Amino acid sequence: MSFILIQHIHTLWNKRSRGGNGARLRNTIPYAFSLPSDCTRESAWILHQVTCSEINDFARTHHCIQAADFQDLGFRDLVMQLDNYQLQVRFYRNGNNAARSSPLPFADLPFLPLNHWLRLRYNGRYVQWTSGNWWYEQSCYNIGYFESFTEDVFLKTTPASQFVETAQLR
């Protein structure tokens, strides 16, 4: 059995953490974590979700979700499918992102062969239409297609490819 392992590190903040101590805390968030013990190999699709928010001083909350199909994971910004023993990943850009650097609605990442992984990083600036307040987000996805893996696979190995689309957030 093969596994698709997705680690999503999602960071959220507003103007208060654009500089000073908030920015210092936010900038200490790594691009990879060890998998917690509850990320077992029970299903083909495994999501390790890490959320870091200004609301709790960027403390990390971890949880794992197991799914039989990709659609059950509920992503809005990614589509994945296996094609001839390779994983195809499509990244959908959010049209509401005021910091979006590309006019194209999506980007196809390189095909990922078995026992390899890739890293996708992007950020954004969004406005709450009712109040006019801005908030910021950064997402880092480590996506692997593996026969087997260890809890530190994203820490001790190198991605086969990286796709970075980050804007200077002002």
C-alpha atoms as one frame of an Amber mdcrd trajectory, in Angstrom:
protein
   0.000   0.000   0.000   1.215   3.500  -0.784   0.437   6.660   1.168  -0.011
  10.307   0.321   1.217  12.265   3.321   0.311  15.955   3.502   1.673  18.253
   6.170  -0.005  21.673   6.132   1.523  24.405   8.275  -0.953  27.293   8.308
  -0.023  30.606   9.947  -2.505  33.450  10.544  -1.893  37.009  11.813  -3.054
  40.620  11.488  -1.378  44.033  11.581  -0.324  43.643  15.203   2.180  40.912
  14.267   3.604  42.510  11.140   6.510  43.797  13.215   7.983  43.631  16.709
   7.609  40.622  18.973   4.700  39.198  16.972   6.788  39.104  13.804   9.695
  37.558  15.721   7.429  34.773  17.023   5.852  34.246  13.603   9.238  33.990
  11.915  10.309  31.137  14.215   7.703  28.774  12.723   9.559  26.081  10.775
   8.599  24.737   7.355   8.442  21.133   8.634   7.596  19.225  11.790   7.882
  15.652  13.003   4.633  13.762  12.685   2.735  13.231  15.941   2.040   9.684
  17.088  -1.629   9.891  16.071  -0.625  10.172  12.383  -0.894   6.434  11.877
  -0.836   4.605   8.571  -4.469   3.524   8.503  -5.589   5.204   5.265  -4.129
   6.070   1.898  -4.422   9.841   2.527  -2.945  11.298   5.718  -3.109  14.979
   6.676  -1.009  16.461   9.474  -2.490  19.919  10.074  -0.398  22.422  12.057
  -2.003  25.775  12.836  -0.127  28.764  14.259  -2.139  31.889  15.019  -1.504
  35.300  16.462  -4.496  34.702  18.756  -2.475  32.180  20.808   0.994  33.762
  20.361   1.763  31.399  17.470   1.623  28.276  19.635   1.379  25.198  17.420
  -1.749  23.062  17.384  -1.426  19.691  15.660  -4.006  17.197  14.498  -4.130
  14.359  11.991  -6.885  13.321   9.634  -7.041   9.996   7.798  -9.078   9.661
   4.594  -9.749   7.060   1.940  -9.989   9.759  -0.769  -8.401  13.159  -1.291
 -11.791  14.900  -1.507 -12.544  13.848   2.085  -9.733  16.132   3.337 -11.658
  19.265   2.283  -8.942  21.362   0.644  -9.947  24.507  -1.280  -6.505  25.374
  -2.617  -5.230  21.969  -3.779  -6.305  19.164  -6.038  -4.320  15.930  -6.143
  -4.638  12.735  -8.110  -2.548   9.677  -8.845  -1.685   9.181 -12.500   0.515
   6.276 -13.666   2.095   5.868 -10.213   2.902   9.565  -9.957   1.144  12.180
  -7.878  -0.151  15.273  -9.674  -0.648  18.378  -7.517  -2.518  21.460  -8.704
  -2.407  24.631  -6.590  -5.406  26.953  -6.913  -4.730  30.610  -6.170  -7.298
  32.506  -4.105  -8.814  35.310  -6.172  -9.443  37.321  -2.978  -5.722  37.430
  -2.163  -4.703  41.081  -2.470  -1.039  40.026  -2.569  -1.439  37.441  -5.329
   1.568  37.595  -7.611   0.148  35.741 -10.614  -3.009  36.386 -12.646  -3.275
  32.683 -13.477  -5.933  30.795 -11.490  -3.779  27.720 -10.830  -0.305  26.218
 -11.098   0.505  22.587 -11.842   3.434  21.357  -9.795   5.882  18.754 -11.159
   4.708  15.152 -11.090   5.834  13.451  -7.925   7.156   9.872  -8.256   6.822
   7.284  -5.519   9.024   7.844  -2.424   9.530  11.561  -3.105   8.021  14.723
  -1.700   7.627  18.372  -2.598   7.171  21.636  -0.746   4.648  24.324  -1.705
   4.724  27.686   0.083   2.556  30.722  -0.496   1.173  33.658   1.445  -1.649
  36.138   1.181  -3.279  39.299   2.417  -7.047  39.402   2.778  -9.631  41.976
   3.834 -12.777  41.460   5.855 -15.325  43.290   3.731 -17.591  44.337   6.604
 -14.899  45.924   8.801 -12.102  46.654   6.317  -9.586  44.920   8.598  -6.704
  43.057   6.964  -5.338  39.662   7.929  -2.429  37.660   6.587  -1.841  33.971
   5.994   1.049  31.730   5.071   0.682  28.120   4.006   3.467  25.600   3.740
   2.578  22.192   2.343   4.935  19.235   2.499   3.402  16.611   0.227   4.826
  13.116  -0.101   3.957   9.999  -2.037   5.495   7.104  -0.097   5.532   3.333
   0.260   6.616   3.946   3.843   7.805   6.910   5.879   9.149   7.868   9.284
   7.792  10.558  11.593  10.666  12.883  10.656  10.595  12.341   6.880  10.077
  16.062   6.149  12.890  17.037   8.534  15.585  14.551   7.497  15.118  14.407
   3.733  15.110  16.994   0.957  12.100  17.776  -1.245  12.326  16.671  -4.862
  10.963  20.085  -5.856   9.778  23.332  -4.294   7.211  25.841  -5.454   7.303
  29.184  -3.650   4.898  32.016  -4.357   5.287  34.589  -1.624   4.583  38.279
  -1.872   6.012  41.098   0.202   3.099  41.600   2.587   2.526  45.252   3.468
